[in-house]
Amino acid sequence: MDAIEVLKTRRLARAFRSEPVPKKTLEDIVDCGRLAATANNLQPWEFVVVTEPALLRKIADITDYGKFIAHAGACVMVLSKDTKYYLEDGSAATENILLAARAHGLGSCWVAGDKKPYASDICRLVGAPSGCRLVSLIPIGYPAETAEPPKRPRSEVLHWERY
């Protein structure tokens, strides 16, 4: 699948088939996150991949809107050292991971981390060092269904020269 097709067809998945995602595929997906744009090339991110069902359930139980994480084949956590642009850098890595998952024929969903009250609990659960920030949780798996929310038309959002 080419890059433009990936960008135009990526949609969130909150329901997954019960098939494991191959380790090599997960490594490639995380590698795409590692190669994201980063301010001053600091690369403050760290990634934790969870595939163990019991730990996926614990993560799902802690979240408010991520209960479906329990049924994903994996969950990639994007963590970041607390740098000036940790949120921007971590968000760039997150988007790369979402797109890489799509390119591999997998579904994914961005579950909030940074501003959620459970962020520090998730960090402790996976043994992240103090000072690490949870940017996002990304459940990944073979989609059982995908959402097709309507998108605003380009004519509504594209402005030339001025708003």
N, C-alpha and C positions, 0 to 999 in steps of 0.2 A: 504494500500500500504506500503510495507516495505521500509526502509531507502535507500537501494541500488537502488531500482526501482525509488524512488523519485529523487535521485541524477542523475540517468542515463536518466530520461525522462523529466526533467524540461527543458522547452523552454520558450522563451519570448512570451508574448501575447500583441499585440497592438490594437486588436479589441475585443470588449466585447459585449455580449448580454445585453439587458437592463433589467436585473434582479437585485434586491438588494441582497447584501451579508448579511446573518444573523449576527446580532451584536455578538452573542456568538462565531461564527466562527472567526470574526475579533479579538475578545478578545483572542481567543486561538492562533491565528497567531501572534499577538503582544507579547503574553506571550512567545512564542518560541524565538522571538527577544530579549526579556528581559533576557533570559537564555543563551545568547551567551557568548563565551569566551571574557575575558576582561583583559587588562593589570593591574596588581596589584589589581584586583577585584574592580576597581574604579566605574565600571558601570555608565559611564558618560552620558548615553543616556536618551532621552525623546522621546516619540512617540506621534504624533498627528494623529488621524484618521479622515479623512474628508469623509463624505457621502452626504453632502448637494450639490445638483446639481449646484446651482449658484456658490458656492465656488470652486467646481471642475473645472468649466469653467474658473473662475478667475485664478486659478493655471495654468491651461493649457495655457491660454493666455499669461501668464508671461514667460513661458518656451520657449526655442527655438526648442527642439526636443521632447517635451512631449504633443503635442496638443491632442493626444488620451486620455489623462487623463480625459478630459471632459466627456468621454463616459464610464468610469470605474464605477463599483459599489461603489468603495471606493479608497482612496489614503492614504497610510500610509507614514507619513513623519518621517524619522529617523533624529533626532536632537541630538546634543551632546554638553555638556559643553566643553569649550576649554581647554582640558587637553593635555598632551604631546602626547598621543596615541589616540586622539579622532577619527582620520580617520580610524585607524585599528579597534578600538572597534566598531565604527559605521558601518563599512563594515562587520564585523562579524555578527552584529545584522541584517543587511540588508540581508545577505545571508541566515540566519536562517528564516527570514520572507519569502523570495522567495521560499525556500524549504517547509515551512509549508503551504504556499498557494497551492503549487502543491499537497501536501499530502491531502489537503481538496478538490482536484479536481478543483481548481481555476487556472486562468492564472494570470501572473504578469509580470512586466518588471522593471528593475532598470533604473531609470532616474537620471542622474547626478545632484548633488547639490553643493558639496563643492567648486569646482573651477569655478562655473558658475557665471556670473555677476548678475544673478537674485536671488542668494541665500539669500541675505539680504532682498530683497523685499518679498520673500516667508515667511521668518521668521517674518517680520513685519505683514504680512497679517494674520497670525494665532496667533499673540500676543506673540510670543516667547520672553523671556527676552533677554536683550542685553548680548552679549558674547556667545550666543548659535550659534552653527554652523549647517548648513543644510548639512547632509551627503548624503541623498538620498530621492527621491520621489519614491514610489512604488505603481503604480496603480494596483488594484486587482479587478478581476471580473470573471464572467463565460465567458470563451473565445469563441469568434465567429470564430476565426481561430488562429492558432499558426504557428510561423515561424519554419522551419526545416533547419536551416543553416548547411552546411556541417561542420563536426568536423574533425580536423586533426587526422590522425590515431595514435594510441598509439605508434606504431613503430617509428614514427617521433619525438615524444616528450619525450619518456622514455629513460633515460640514466642510465647505471649501473656503479657505482664506479667513472666514469669520464664523463665529457661532451663529 
